[in-house]
Amino acid sequence: MQTPPSAHSNRILTPVVATPQSLKGYGWLIGEPDGPEREKINFYGNDVRVLQPASFHGNDDLCLNLVTFTHRPFQVRWMEYHTKHTQTFIPLKGHPFYMVLGKPTRMTPDGSVNSAVADLPDPENVAAFYFDGSGGLVMDIGVWHEVPFPTETQTNFVCICTNETNTNLEAQGADGECVGGDLKKKNIAKNFGFTFEIRT
């Protein structure tokens, strides 16, 4: 839910609880056992179950980051998406957090590019989600996002991404934006004249 912006004002996002249903079109909630089960992996009978809760994919460049986010104002000045992997954030110690997500625009989840669409998030499809800390998020290819907003003073996350994404982020341009093989990161204030703000 959002309110229309006036010139140079924030666009207010009222967060919704992250559920498998509310995240449709953005990604997958992972935490509670869900999804197809690998029934042939049965060394331990019913004591161990292996499920695949998301359409997770990437390439041989995938890596594991441990990222620390400190509490910061709930204002979105940057949004990005990835082209080669389904980036994943998993909080440690059960700490809650918010995510601001936008449905894919130019880069579609199947990897194709729709050049008729602006390479920016569609403000009408940007939403804020509240995660209670019991699970994490797998984002689909092309999903616009800002990095997590923790509710605690400091929260550590496991982040599954590509080394290419890390390299792309290290090559920040003079305008603060990044463009690389697995990343597009845009300055929301510069492109829209407003920012998004989570209001609880």
Contacts in CASP RR format, 6 or more apart in sequence:
PFRMAT RR
TARGET T0000
AUTHOR 0000-0000-0000
METHOD contacts of the structure
MODEL  1
MQTPPSAHSNRILTPVVATPQSLKGYGWLIGEPDGPEREKINFYGNDVRV
LQPASFHGNDDLCLNLVTFTHRPFQVRWMEYHTKHTQTFIPLKGHPFYMV
LGKPTRMTPDGSVNSAVADLPDPENVAAFYFDGSGGLVMDIGVWHEVPFP
TETQTNFVCICTNETNTNLEAQGADGECVGGDLKKKNIAKNFGFTFEIRT
1 13 0 8 1.000
1 14 0 8 1.000
1 16 0 8 1.000
1 127 0 8 1.000
2 11 0 8 1.000
2 12 0 8 1.000
2 13 0 8 1.000
2 14 0 8 1.000
2 123 0 8 1.000
2 126 0 8 1.000
2 127 0 8 1.000
2 196 0 8 1.000
3 11 0 8 1.000
3 12 0 8 1.000
4 11 0 8 1.000
5 11 0 8 1.000
5 192 0 8 1.000
5 194 0 8 1.000
7 193 0 8 1.000
7 194 0 8 1.000
8 193 0 8 1.000
8 194 0 8 1.000
9 194 0 8 1.000
10 75 0 8 1.000
10 194 0 8 1.000
10 195 0 8 1.000
10 196 0 8 1.000
10 197 0 8 1.000
11 123 0 8 1.000
11 126 0 8 1.000
11 194 0 8 1.000
11 195 0 8 1.000
11 196 0 8 1.000
11 197 0 8 1.000
12 196 0 8 1.000
12 197 0 8 1.000
12 199 0 8 1.000
13 100 0 8 1.000
13 126 0 8 1.000
13 127 0 8 1.000
13 128 0 8 1.000
13 196 0 8 1.000
13 197 0 8 1.000
13 198 0 8 1.000
13 199 0 8 1.000
14 128 0 8 1.000
14 199 0 8 1.000
14 200 0 8 1.000
15 98 0 8 1.000
15 128 0 8 1.000
15 129 0 8 1.000
15 130 0 8 1.000
15 198 0 8 1.000
15 200 0 8 1.000
16 22 0 8 1.000
16 127 0 8 1.000
16 128 0 8 1.000
16 129 0 8 1.000
16 130 0 8 1.000
17 129 0 8 1.000
17 130 0 8 1.000
17 132 0 8 1.000
18 29 0 8 1.000
18 99 0 8 1.000
18 129 0 8 1.000
18 130 0 8 1.000
18 131 0 8 1.000
18 132 0 8 1.000
18 137 0 8 1.000
19 29 0 8 1.000
20 28 0 8 1.000
20 29 0 8 1.000
20 34 0 8 1.000
22 129 0 8 1.000
23 29 0 8 1.000
23 101 0 8 1.000
23 129 0 8 1.000
23 137 0 8 1.000
25 103 0 8 1.000
25 140 0 8 1.000
25 143 0 8 1.000
26 101 0 8 1.000
26 102 0 8 1.000
26 103 0 8 1.000
26 127 0 8 1.000
26 129 0 8 1.000
26 139 0 8 1.000
26 140 0 8 1.000
26 143 0 8 1.000
27 54 0 8 1.000
27 86 0 8 1.000
27 101 0 8 1.000
27 137 0 8 1.000
27 138 0 8 1.000
27 139 0 8 1.000
27 140 0 8 1.000
27 143 0 8 1.000
28 53 0 8 1.000
28 54 0 8 1.000
28 55 0 8 1.000
28 137 0 8 1.000
28 138 0 8 1.000
29 53 0 8 1.000
29 131 0 8 1.000
29 135 0 8 1.000
29 136 0 8 1.000
29 137 0 8 1.000
30 53 0 8 1.000
30 54 0 8 1.000
30 88 0 8 1.000
30 90 0 8 1.000
30 135 0 8 1.000
30 136 0 8 1.000
30 137 0 8 1.000
30 138 0 8 1.000
31 53 0 8 1.000
31 134 0 8 1.000
31 135 0 8 1.000
31 136 0 8 1.000
32 134 0 8 1.000
32 135 0 8 1.000
33 49 0 8 1.000
33 51 0 8 1.000
33 53 0 8 1.000
34 51 0 8 1.000
34 53 0 8 1.000
35 51 0 8 1.000
35 52 0 8 1.000
35 53 0 8 1.000
36 51 0 8 1.000
36 52 0 8 1.000
37 49 0 8 1.000
37 50 0 8 1.000
37 51 0 8 1.000
37 52 0 8 1.000
38 50 0 8 1.000
38 51 0 8 1.000
38 52 0 8 1.000
41 48 0 8 1.000
41 50 0 8 1.000
53 138 0 8 1.000
54 86 0 8 1.000
54 88 0 8 1.000
54 138 0 8 1.000
55 86 0 8 1.000
55 138 0 8 1.000
55 140 0 8 1.000
56 86 0 8 1.000
56 88 0 8 1.000
56 138 0 8 1.000
57 85 0 8 1.000
57 86 0 8 1.000
58 84 0 8 1.000
58 85 0 8 1.000
58 86 0 8 1.000
58 162 0 8 1.000
59 84 0 8 1.000
59 85 0 8 1.000
59 162 0 8 1.000
61 84 0 8 1.000
61 162 0 8 1.000
61 163 0 8 1.000
61 164 0 8 1.000
61 182 0 8 1.000
62 85 0 8 1.000
62 160 0 8 1.000
62 161 0 8 1.000
62 162 0 8 1.000
63 160 0 8 1.000
63 161 0 8 1.000
63 162 0 8 1.000
63 163 0 8 1.000
63 166 0 8 1.000
64 158 0 8 1.000
64 159 0 8 1.000
64 160 0 8 1.000
65 158 0 8 1.000
65 159 0 8 1.000
65 160 0 8 1.000
65 161 0 8 1.000
65 166 0 8 1.000
66 156 0 8 1.000
66 157 0 8 1.000
66 158 0 8 1.000
66 159 0 8 1.000
67 89 0 8 1.000
67 147 0 8 1.000
67 156 0 8 1.000
67 157 0 8 1.000
67 159 0 8 1.000
68 154 0 8 1.000
68 155 0 8 1.000
68 156 0 8 1.000
68 157 0 8 1.000
69 97 0 8 1.000
69 147 0 8 1.000
69 148 0 8 1.000
69 149 0 8 1.000
69 150 0 8 1.000
69 154 0 8 1.000
69 155 0 8 1.000
69 157 0 8 1.000
70 150 0 8 1.000
70 153 0 8 1.000
70 154 0 8 1.000
71 149 0 8 1.000
71 150 0 8 1.000
71 151 0 8 1.000
71 152 0 8 1.000
71 153 0 8 1.000
71 154 0 8 1.000
72 149 0 8 1.000
74 98 0 8 1.000
74 149 0 8 1.000
74 197 0 8 1.000
74 198 0 8 1.000
74 199 0 8 1.000
74 200 0 8 1.000
75 195 0 8 1.000
75 196 0 8 1.000
75 197 0 8 1.000
75 198 0 8 1.000
76 100 0 8 1.000
76 146 0 8 1.000
76 188 0 8 1.000
76 195 0 8 1.000
76 196 0 8 1.000
76 197 0 8 1.000
76 198 0 8 1.000
77 187 0 8 1.000
77 188 0 8 1.000
77 189 0 8 1.000
77 195 0 8 1.000
78 146 0 8 1.000
78 185 0 8 1.000
78 186 0 8 1.000
78 187 0 8 1.000
78 188 0 8 1.000
79 100 0 8 1.000
79 102 0 8 1.000
79 121 0 8 1.000
79 126 0 8 1.000
79 144 0 8 1.000
79 145 0 8 1.000
79 146 0 8 1.000
79 185 0 8 1.000
79 186 0 8 1.000
79 188 0 8 1.000
80 144 0 8 1.000
80 145 0 8 1.000
80 146 0 8 1.000
80 178 0 8 1.000
80 183 0 8 1.000
80 184 0 8 1.000
80 185 0 8 1.000
80 186 0 8 1.000
81 104 0 8 1.000
81 107 0 8 1.000
81 141 0 8 1.000
81 142 0 8 1.000
81 143 0 8 1.000
81 144 0 8 1.000
81 145 0 8 1.000
81 183 0 8 1.000
81 184 0 8 1.000
82 139 0 8 1.000
82 141 0 8 1.000
82 142 0 8 1.000
82 161 0 8 1.000
82 162 0 8 1.000
82 165 0 8 1.000
82 182 0 8 1.000
82 183 0 8 1.000
83 107 0 8 1.000
83 111 0 8 1.000
83 141 0 8 1.000
83 142 0 8 1.000
83 181 0 8 1.000
83 182 0 8 1.000
83 183 0 8 1.000
83 184 0 8 1.000
84 141 0 8 1.000
84 162 0 8 1.000
84 164 0 8 1.000
84 181 0 8 1.000
84 182 0 8 1.000
85 141 0 8 1.000
85 160 0 8 1.000
85 161 0 8 1.000
85 162 0 8 1.000
85 165 0 8 1.000
85 182 0 8 1.000
86 138 0 8 1.000
86 139 0 8 1.000
86 140 0 8 1.000
86 141 0 8 1.000
87 138 0 8 1.000
87 139 0 8 1.000
87 145 0 8 1.000
87 159 0 8 1.000
87 160 0 8 1.000
87 161 0 8 1.000
87 165 0 8 1.000
88 136 0 8 1.000
88 137 0 8 1.000
88 138 0 8 1.000
88 139 0 8 1.000
88 158 0 8 1.000
88 159 0 8 1.000
88 160 0 8 1.000
88 161 0 8 1.000
89 99 0 8 1.000
89 136 0 8 1.000
89 137 0 8 1.000
89 147 0 8 1.000
89 148 0 8 1.000
89 157 0 8 1.000
89 158 0 8 1.000
89 159 0 8 1.000
90 135 0 8 1.000
90 136 0 8 1.000
90 137 0 8 1.000
90 157 0 8 1.000
90 158 0 8 1.000
90 159 0 8 1.000
90 160 0 8 1.000
91 97 0 8 1.000
91 131 0 8 1.000
91 133 0 8 1.000
91 135 0 8 1.000
91 136 0 8 1.000
91 148 0 8 1.000
91 150 0 8 1.000
91 155 0 8 1.000
91 156 0 8 1.000
91 157 0 8 1.000
92 155 0 8 1.000
92 156 0 8 1.000
92 157 0 8 1.000
92 158 0 8 1.000
93 155 0 8 1.000
93 156 0 8 1.000
94 133 0 8 1.000
94 134 0 8 1.000
94 135 0 8 1.000
95 133 0 8 1.000
95 150 0 8 1.000
95 151 0 8 1.000
95 152 0 8 1.000
95 155 0 8 1.000
96 130 0 8 1.000
96 131 0 8 1.000
96 132 0 8 1.000
96 133 0 8 1.000
96 150 0 8 1.000
96 151 0 8 1.000
96 152 0 8 1.000
97 131 0 8 1.000
97 133 0 8 1.000
97 148 0 8 1.000
97 149 0 8 1.000
97 150 0 8 1.000
97 151 0 8 1.000
97 155 0 8 1.000
98 128 0 8 1.000
98 129 0 8 1.000
98 130 0 8 1.000
98 131 0 8 1.000
98 148 0 8 1.000
98 149 0 8 1.000
98 151 0 8 1.000
98 198 0 8 1.000
99 128 0 8 1.000
99 129 0 8 1.000
99 131 0 8 1.000
99 137 0 8 1.000
99 145 0 8 1.000
99 146 0 8 1.000
99 148 0 8 1.000
99 149 0 8 1.000
100 126 0 8 1.000
100 127 0 8 1.000
100 128 0 8 1.000
100 129 0 8 1.000
100 145 0 8 1.000
100 146 0 8 1.000
100 149 0 8 1.000
100 196 0 8 1.000
100 198 0 8 1.000
101 126 0 8 1.000
101 127 0 8 1.000
101 128 0 8 1.000
101 129 0 8 1.000
101 139 0 8 1.000
101 143 0 8 1.000
101 144 0 8 1.000
101 145 0 8 1.000
102 121 0 8 1.000
102 122 0 8 1.000
102 125 0 8 1.000
102 126 0 8 1.000
102 127 0 8 1.000
102 143 0 8 1.000
102 144 0 8 1.000
102 145 0 8 1.000
103 122 0 8 1.000
103 125 0 8 1.000
103 143 0 8 1.000
103 144 0 8 1.000
104 140 0 8 1.000
104 141 0 8 1.000
104 142 0 8 1.000
104 143 0 8 1.000
104 144 0 8 1.000
105 114 0 8 1.000
105 117 0 8 1.000
105 118 0 8 1.000
105 119 0 8 1.000
105 120 0 8 1.000
105 121 0 8 1.000
105 122 0 8 1.000
105 142 0 8 1.000
105 144 0 8 1.000
106 113 0 8 1.000
106 114 0 8 1.000
106 115 0 8 1.000
106 117 0 8 1.000
106 118 0 8 1.000
106 119 0 8 1.000
107 113 0 8 1.000
107 141 0 8 1.000
107 142 0 8 1.000
107 184 0 8 1.000
108 114 0 8 1.000
108 141 0 8 1.000
108 142 0 8 1.000
109 140 0 8 1.000
109 141 0 8 1.000
109 142 0 8 1.000
109 143 0 8 1.000
110 141 0 8 1.000
111 141 0 8 1.000
111 142 0 8 1.000
119 184 0 8 1.000
119 186 0 8 1.000
120 186 0 8 1.000
120 191 0 8 1.000
120 192 0 8 1.000
121 144 0 8 1.000
121 186 0 8 1.000
121 188 0 8 1.000
123 192 0 8 1.000
123 196 0 8 1.000
126 144 0 8 1.000
126 196 0 8 1.000
128 196 0 8 1.000
128 198 0 8 1.000
131 137 0 8 1.000
139 145 0 8 1.000
146 196 0 8 1.000
148 155 0 8 1.000
148 157 0 8 1.000
149 198 0 8 1.000
162 182 0 8 1.000
164 180 0 8 1.000
164 181 0 8 1.000
164 182 0 8 1.000
164 183 0 8 1.000
165 182 0 8 1.000
165 183 0 8 1.000
168 178 0 8 1.000
168 179 0 8 1.000
168 180 0 8 1.000
168 181 0 8 1.000
168 182 0 8 1.000
168 183 0 8 1.000
168 185 0 8 1.000
169 178 0 8 1.000
169 183 0 8 1.000
169 185 0 8 1.000
171 178 0 8 1.000
171 180 0 8 1.000
172 178 0 8 1.000
175 187 0 8 1.000
175 190 0 8 1.000
176 185 0 8 1.000
176 187 0 8 1.000
177 185 0 8 1.000
177 186 0 8 1.000
177 187 0 8 1.000
177 190 0 8 1.000
178 184 0 8 1.000
178 185 0 8 1.000
179 185 0 8 1.000
188 194 0 8 1.000
188 195 0 8 1.000
188 196 0 8 1.000
189 195 0 8 1.000
END
